[in-house]
Amino acid sequence: MSGFFYDLGRKAAPAVLRTRWIYRSLTGTESERIKSEYAMGCYLTYLHTRDGNLDRTPQTVRWLNETAGRLAHCLTNRERRFQVRCLNSDEPNAFALPGGFLFVSRSLLDLCEFDEDEIAFVLAHEMGHVVRSHSFNRLLTSEVAKVLSRGGPVKGALKPIVGRLVNQLVTQGYSRRQEFEADHFAARLTRAAGYDPQASRRLFERLQGLASEPENLAAYFSSHPPFADRIRRLQNPLD
C-alpha cells in the first residue's frame, strides 16, 4: 500500500513508541489529546492496512471521504480530522480507530444500497465513538496499550494485537449506553449536515427485516442493541 496517510502512519511509529502518548492523551489539553490520538490512529491504521485489504475504487473512496468531510464540517471542534477507508470484506461492518480513522466494508455499502443518507448515518455513528472517546477508551484497555506502555522493542509484536483489537471493535462493539449515545450523536450530526433525518429509521427497519437470517448481518450488527430499541431511542431521545 502507498499513499500519504500510509506513509504518515509508518513515519508516526517511532514518535508514538518514543513518547508517553498515553500520558499526553489523558493529561494534556484538548488539542494535545486530539493530536496524540491522531498519531496513534495513524500508526494503528498503518498496521491494520499494510497488507492491502482495501477497496481503492477512486469513486468510492472520494464519495466516502466527501461525506465524512461534510459531516465533520458541522462539528463544534474542527481540530479533528476524519478519513474513511473502504475494506474488501464479505461481512458488513464498520468501526473507528482513535484519531478519526473510519472503516466501512464494501459489503456494508452494498447492504445500504449505496444510499448516501444511510451511509452518512453509519459514518456519523462511528464518528460519535471517536468524538465521545469510546474508541480511545477501548484502546486504553486493550493489549495495544499494555504493550506500548512497557516500552522497549515491539517490532512485529503489534500487528496481531491490532488485529485482535479491530476484531473486538467489530464483534463486541461497545456498551449499550455508548451505542445509543453514538446513535443520538449521528442523528444530530446528519441533520445538521442536511441529510435525511429518516435515513436511520429506514436503515434499521430494513436491517431488522434481515435479522431473522443472522448470516446476512454477521457479527457487526449482532454486537449492537436490537434495531427496535435503536429506533425507539431515536424517536424518544430522553429514554
N, C-alpha and C positions, 0 to 999 in steps of 0.2 A: 504494500500500500504506500502511496505517496500523497503529497499534498501538504498544505500549510499547517493544518491542525495536527496531522500525524507528526510532522517534524517538530511542531511546538511541544507535543506531548513527549516525544523522545528526548528533546533538549531539556524539558522540565524535570526529567527524572533525577539528575544529580542534585538540583536545587531542593526538590521535595525530600529526598533522602538525607540531605545535609542539614536542613533547617528543622527547627522544632515546630513543624506545621500544625500539630495538634494544639500546642500551647498557643500559637498565634490565632488559631481558629476559635479558641474558647475564650481568650482573654483580650484580644485586640479590639480595635474599633470595628464598626460595621464594615467599613471599607477594607480594612485589613483582613477581616474574616472572609469577605467575598473573594478577595484576591487569593487567599490561601486555599479556599475551597476550589477555586478555578484551576489553580496549579495542580492540585491533587486530581481534579476531574480530568485535566489534560492527560496526566500520567496514566490514570486508570483506563481512559478511553484508548490510549495508545496500546496498552497491554491487551485490552479486550478485542481490538480490531486489527491488530497487526497481521493476523493470519488471513485477512482478506475476505471475511464473510459479509461483505457489504454489497448492497444493491446501489450501483453508481449511475443508474439511469439519470442523465442530466435533468430531464424534465421533472422527474420525481423528487430528486434532491433539491432542485431550485424551488419547487412548489412547497415542499415541507418547510424549508427554511424561510421562505417568504411568509408563510402562515405563522410560524413561530415569531418572526420579526414583527408582524402586525400585532400579535398578542403582547409581546414584550414592550412595545411602544406605549401600551396602556398601563404598564406597571408604575407604581409611585417611585420606586427606586430604579433608575435606569442604568445603574452600575453593572447589574447582572447581564452577562452575555449568554445567549442560548444558541446552541447549534443542534441540528437534528441529523441523525444517521438512520438510514433505512437498512434493516438487516435482511439478508436472504435466509428466511426461516419458514418452515412449514407450519409453525404454530403461531397463532395470532397473539401477539403480546406487545407490550410497551413498558419501558421503565426509564428511570432517570438516574444518572450518576451525579454526585456532588459537583457543583460549579456550573450547572446548566447544560449538561450534555444529555440530550434526549434521544432515545432509541425507540423505533417503531418497526415492526416487521412488515414485510411486503404482504404477507397473508392477512394481517390486520387491515391494511389498506383495502385489500380485496373484500374483506368481510364488511367493511364500512362502505363498500361500493364507490370508493374514492369521493365520497360526499365531503366537500370542503368544510361544511359546518360541523359535521360529526368528527372529522379528524381534528378540527380546531379544538373541540371539547376534549378529545383524548390528549392532545399536546398540552392544553391548559391544565388538565388534571395532573400530568407529570410535572409541569412547571410548578404547580402548587406544592408538590412534595419537595421541590428544591427550595422554593421561597420560604416555606414553613420549616425548613431544615430537617424534614423527615428522612430524606436520603442521606444527609450528612450524619445524623444521629445513628442511623443504621450502620454506616461505615465505622463510626467510633466504637461500636460493639462487635465489630467483625474481626476476623483473623488478620485482615489487612492492617488495621491499626495496631494490633498486637505485634505483628512482625516489624513494622516500621518503628514502633516505639522502643524496640530493643536496640536499635542502631546496628552497626556492623554491616557486613556484606549481605545483600539479599538477591544478588543476581540470579535470575532463573527461578527464584522461590515464589515470586508473587503471581506469576501467570496462572497457575492452577487455583490459587487462593482467590484471585479476582474472578475467575470463572465460577467459583462457588458462591461468591458474593452476588454476582449477577443472577445466578440460579435462585438464590434466596429472594432477591427482589422480585423475580418473576413468579415463583411458585408459592412463596409465603406472603408476599405483599406486606402491608402494614397493618396496624391495628384498625378495628372498625372505626374508631373515632377519627384516626388520621385519614382513612379513605373517605369518610363523609366530609371531612374538612377540605380535602382536595377537590371533591365534587363541588362543594359550595364555592370554593375559590375559582374553579373552572367556569361555573355558571356565571359568576360576576364578571370574570375577565372576558369571556367570549361575548357577553352582552355589551361590555364597554368597547370591544373591538368591532362591533357591528355584525357579529354572526347571529344566525337564527337561534333564539333562546330555546326553541323547542327541539333543537337537534339532539340534546342529551336524552330527552324522553323518547324520541324516535329511535335512537340507537339502542337504548336499554330495552325498549319493548321488542325490537327485532331480535336482540340477543336473548331476551327472555324466552322467545319462541324457539330458539335453538338450544336452550339449556337442557331440554329433555334428552338431548344426544350429547353427552359430555365430550365426545371426541371432537365435536365441532368447535369447542371453546377452549379446550386444553387447560393448562394449569393457571394461566394468567387470570382468567375470569373466575375460576374456582376459588382463587385466593381473595377475591373481593366479596363484600357483602352481597346478599341476594338482590337481584335487579329491582324487585318490587319495593324493597326497603330503600334503595337508592332513589327511585322515582318519587316515593312518598316524602323522603327527606328533602329533596329538591323543591317539592311543592310546599313543604312546611319547614322553612329554614330554622325555626326555633326548636324543632324536635331534638 
